[in-house]
Amino acid sequence: MTSIIRITREFSFEMAHALLNHDGPCRNVHGHSYRLFVTVSGKPVHARNNPGNGMVMDFDDLKEIVRKEIISVFDHSLIISKYYDEEKKMLLRGMFDNLILADYQPTCENLIADFAERIKKQLPPGIKLHSLKLYETANSYAEWFASDNE
């Protein structure tokens, strides 16, 4: 019998955001050192001649997916809602080279849901995204579980 196994890889990146219409200090541009934990599940390969023998997925393959879909897009960026007024968006475009206009409020909760969709689309057959954990600060994080979103 082949067991379903979960593997996890940790990633880190720097990103700034500002929350539109927020009533606290997070309405101002500020940054975080994010830590992202990506857990996938699947059955390990059992074929002696296969380079992935014994693996659910090569950690380097998972790293490449997350690097392409998340890190290369969001690292050292400023993300704001696309619903900011045009004057503010123009000002921020002039100040920041890597400005992302999201169609959502860029909270930790919404970011992790976006990340889940981006990663799921890139996983090979037989591999499922199990969960994500996104730390915004050392003691604050959001979690996403596939079982909650089916």
Secondary structure in CASP SS format (residue, H / E / C, confidence):
PFRMAT SS
TARGET T0000
AUTHOR 0000-0000-0000
METHOD secondary structure of the structure
MODEL  1
M C 1.00
T C 1.00
S C 1.00
I C 1.00
I E 1.00
R E 1.00
I E 1.00
T E 1.00
R E 1.00
E E 1.00
F E 1.00
S E 1.00
F E 1.00
E E 1.00
M E 1.00
A E 1.00
H E 1.00
A C 1.00
L C 1.00
L C 1.00
N C 1.00
H C 1.00
D C 1.00
G C 1.00
P H 1.00
C H 1.00
R H 1.00
N C 1.00
V C 1.00
H E 1.00
G E 1.00
H E 1.00
S E 1.00
Y E 1.00
R E 1.00
L E 1.00
F E 1.00
V E 1.00
T E 1.00
V E 1.00
S E 1.00
G E 1.00
K C 1.00
P C 1.00
V E 1.00
H C 1.00
A C 1.00
R C 1.00
N C 1.00
N C 1.00
P C 1.00
G C 1.00
N E 1.00
G C 1.00
M C 1.00
V C 1.00
M C 1.00
D C 1.00
F H 1.00
D H 1.00
D H 1.00
L H 1.00
K H 1.00
E H 1.00
I H 1.00
V H 1.00
R H 1.00
K H 1.00
E H 1.00
I H 1.00
I H 1.00
S H 1.00
V H 1.00
F H 1.00
D C 1.00
H C 1.00
S E 1.00
L E 1.00
I E 1.00
I E 1.00
S E 1.00
K C 1.00
Y C 1.00
Y C 1.00
D C 1.00
E H 1.00
E H 1.00
K H 1.00
K H 1.00
M H 1.00
L H 1.00
L H 1.00
R H 1.00
G H 1.00
M H 1.00
F C 1.00
D C 1.00
N C 1.00
L E 1.00
I E 1.00
L E 1.00
A E 1.00
D C 1.00
Y C 1.00
Q C 1.00
P C 1.00
T C 1.00
C H 1.00
E H 1.00
N H 1.00
L H 1.00
I H 1.00
A H 1.00
D H 1.00
F H 1.00
A H 1.00
E H 1.00
R H 1.00
I H 1.00
K H 1.00
K C 1.00
Q C 1.00
L C 1.00
P C 1.00
P C 1.00
G C 1.00
I C 1.00
K E 1.00
L E 1.00
H E 1.00
S E 1.00
L E 1.00
K E 1.00
L E 1.00
Y E 1.00
E E 1.00
T E 1.00
A C 1.00
N C 1.00
S E 1.00
Y E 1.00
A E 1.00
E E 1.00
W E 1.00
F E 1.00
A H 1.00
S H 1.00
D H 1.00
N C 1.00
E C 1.00
END
